[in-house]
Amino acid sequence: MNPFLPAEWLPVIFAGLMGISILLYVILDGLDLGIGILSLGQSNEHRDSMISSIGPFWDANETWLVLAIGLLLVAFPLAHGIILTALYLPVALMLIGLILRGVAFEFRVKAPAHKKPRWNFLFFAGSLLASLTQGWMLGAYILGFENGLIPTLFSLLTAICLTAGYAFMGACWLIHKSTGVLQRKAIHWAEITLLAVGVGFAAISIASPLASPRVFERWFELPQLLWLAPLPVLAGGIFLWLWSFLRKLPLPQDRLNWLPLAAAALLFTLAFLGLAYSFFPYIVPDRLTLAQAASAPEALSIILIGTLFVLPVILAYSVLAHWVFRGKATELTYH
């Protein structure tokens, strides 16, 4: 055991690393899934441009999901068993969706022309299935995996709203990476999906404290209410600014085309911070704390060394890929 790192800090550190991995996955692969959702019904030219914009990144972005689940398994094995048992069916469907998306991404280009529409549809269907199941799992987690009509309806709402959120992220990505008619379409998509994102954020913000008296106390008792107020205020300000700014796009010389994407990422970050604060120190809401679910300190110390090596490497690769392929998307080709 490292004498400079108290044992009680290790579960919190791993929860933070797992949280960073989940947040980066939601932002980075979320926009990839959004592109797949938005691709339905588009012309071959526009669909090819949309898929080209994520071509160099999409498979690497899924690495963050693998890292998050891996950290959950090795650092919090008891929670891993409870969470994945409760979410067995949606997890299985999510994996099917991700596999469909990956296979269709490759085959749609290499398949004969008369079979390409089939793979285009499977690319959309896989993206939609993965998005809906992730949203369903979020709703089930927030309500502590309860059964009944209300939890089911809430999970359905979060599934729809997270899917809309991914579509919003994908539209903002296209505003940054595309030009001309496709960019104008992306601006329109962003305006529509922003409304659904607002409904989803509001629903989760209301349901979380109502579902748990402990969460209600953490948000609405003084003095927490005073120093937490900037989170929803800032989120509301970003929504209003986005609604106004999207109507002004595209600007001359396509200036500031990256701002909607940055604002969308900030919105998801604020939502994540709010959820993290609501449930800390629980990893299974109101049932299991980080300390109760954590592996032995000796095991966590060893795992931490590997994690602190792997995570920066993945992050550096992602940054390098986005730097190398910066600018507008070019034609997707295979050699």
LINURDA-V878678 format. One record per residue. N is the residue number from 0. D_FIRST is the distance of its C-alpha to the first C-alpha in Angstrom with 2 decimals. Layout:
BEGIN
{{N:D_FIRST} {N:D_FIRST}}
END
This chain:
BEGIN
{{0:0.00} {1:3.81} {2:6.18} {3:8.77} {4:7.89} {5:8.46} {6:7.83} {7:11.62} {8:12.00} {9:10.60} {10:13.74} {11:15.97} {12:14.85} {13:15.50} {14:18.68} {15:19.74} {16:19.31} {17:21.16} {18:23.75} {19:24.39} {20:24.97} {21:27.35} {22:29.21} {23:29.74} {24:30.95} {25:33.36} {26:34.80} {27:35.03} {28:35.88} {29:37.68} {30:40.32} {31:40.66} {32:41.34} {33:43.71} {34:45.65} {35:46.10} {36:47.37} {37:49.76} {38:51.09} {39:53.26} {40:56.94} {41:56.63} {42:58.88} {43:57.67} {44:57.63} {45:55.51} {46:53.17} {47:52.64} {48:51.92} {49:49.43} {50:47.53} {51:47.78} {52:45.99} {53:42.77} {54:43.29} {55:40.81} {56:37.99} {57:38.09} {58:36.20} {59:33.32} {60:33.10} {61:32.32} {62:29.07} {63:27.58} {64:28.44} {65:26.82} {66:23.58} {67:23.68} {68:24.41} {69:21.76} {70:19.05} {71:20.60} {72:20.53} {73:16.99} {74:15.29} {75:17.92} {76:19.69} {77:21.55} {78:22.97} {79:23.81} {80:25.92} {81:27.69} {82:28.45} {83:29.65} {84:31.63} {85:33.38} {86:34.04} {87:34.85} {88:38.37} {89:37.80} {90:34.81} {91:37.08} {92:39.87} {93:37.68} {94:36.70} {95:40.40} {96:41.26} {97:38.79} {98:40.06} {99:43.65} {100:43.05} {101:41.49} {102:44.24} {103:46.98} {104:45.74} {105:46.39} {106:49.44} {107:51.41} {108:52.06} {109:52.80} {110:54.85} {111:58.67} {112:60.18} {113:61.44} {114:57.97} {115:56.12} {116:56.79} {117:55.03} {118:51.83} {119:52.18} {120:52.32} {121:49.32} {122:47.34} {123:48.32} {124:47.77} {125:44.27} {126:43.29} {127:44.88} {128:43.30} {129:39.75} {130:40.35} {131:41.90} {132:39.22} {133:36.43} {134:38.44} {135:39.04} {136:35.34} {137:34.74} {138:37.47} {139:36.26} {140:32.72} {141:34.12} {142:36.22} {143:33.48} {144:35.06} {145:38.12} {146:41.32} {147:44.82} {148:47.28} {149:45.74} {150:42.21} {151:43.96} {152:46.14} {153:43.26} {154:41.28} {155:44.49} {156:44.84} {157:41.34} {158:41.95} {159:45.15} {160:43.82} {161:40.68} {162:43.00} {163:45.26} {164:42.33} {165:41.50} {166:45.21} {167:45.19} {168:42.33} {169:44.26} {170:47.43} {171:45.77} {172:44.43} {173:47.99} {174:49.41} {175:47.27} {176:47.82} {177:51.44} {178:54.91} {179:58.35} {180:59.08} {181:55.61} {182:54.09} {183:56.64} {184:55.79} {185:52.10} {186:53.00} {187:54.98} {188:52.17} {189:49.73} {190:52.17} {191:52.57} {192:48.93} {193:47.89} {194:49.82} {195:47.95} {196:44.60} {197:45.79} {198:46.73} {199:43.36} {200:41.42} {201:43.73} {202:43.45} {203:39.65} {204:39.64} {205:42.12} {206:40.77} {207:37.11} {208:37.93} {209:40.75} {210:38.58} {211:36.03} {212:36.99} {213:33.44} {214:33.77} {215:37.24} {216:35.99} {217:33.30} {218:35.98} {219:39.14} {220:38.38} {221:38.69} {222:37.12} {223:35.05} {224:38.34} {225:39.17} {226:36.08} {227:35.71} {228:39.40} {229:39.00} {230:37.23} {231:40.27} {232:42.67} {233:41.16} {234:41.13} {235:44.75} {236:45.72} {237:44.28} {238:46.25} {239:49.43} {240:48.96} {241:48.33} {242:51.42} {243:53.49} {244:52.08} {245:52.43} {246:56.13} {247:56.57} {248:55.16} {249:55.81} {250:56.29} {251:58.49} {252:56.95} {253:54.27} {254:52.36} {255:49.12} {256:48.87} {257:45.07} {258:44.99} {259:45.33} {260:42.36} {261:40.22} {262:41.44} {263:40.72} {264:37.11} {265:36.81} {266:38.31} {267:35.84} {268:32.96} {269:34.43} {270:34.86} {271:31.27} {272:30.04} {273:32.40} {274:31.15} {275:27.47} {276:28.34} {277:30.52} {278:27.98} {279:24.71} {280:22.58} {281:24.14} {282:23.51} {283:26.44} {284:29.03} {285:29.46} {286:27.88} {287:24.14} {288:21.61} {289:18.57} {290:16.31} {291:18.52} {292:18.56} {293:14.96} {294:13.11} {295:10.18} {296:6.97} {297:5.53} {298:8.90} {299:9.07} {300:6.48} {301:8.74} {302:11.76} {303:11.40} {304:11.98} {305:15.08} {306:16.23} {307:16.29} {308:18.42} {309:20.68} {310:21.53} {311:23.00} {312:24.92} {313:26.52} {314:27.30} {315:28.82} {316:30.91} {317:32.21} {318:33.17} {319:34.84} {320:36.78} {321:38.10} {322:39.06} {323:40.87} {324:42.71} {325:43.40} {326:46.88} {327:49.22} {328:48.77} {329:50.99} {330:52.58} {331:50.32} {332:51.20} {333:50.05} {334:50.87}}
END
